[in-house]
């Protein structure tokens, strides 16, 4: 799965931003609340915009269940991309998607 986001330096000075991708898992017993699944440091001149891309594979979407099995569980997932963890004051954008069926992965 590939996703992208446009990042803009709205300030008057050049600067760096660490663009972070967080995955929130379906509300299942034993599932983590969220996990950092990617980040990129970008340098932006004042007023500059840049498109940042992330690629997620099955392992990135997976979790370890209470039985110790690594799997991609069915349910609704939330993706958040921004300058910090969701629930903080960092600006972010989000979307959700649903997976049907379960995929077990090797350890």
Secondary structure, 3 states (H helix, E strand, C coil): CEEEEEEECCCCCCEEEEEEEEEECCCCCCCCCEEEEEEEEEEECCCCEEEEEEECCHHHHCEECCCCCEEECCEEEEEEEECCCCCCCCCEEEEEEEECCCEECCC
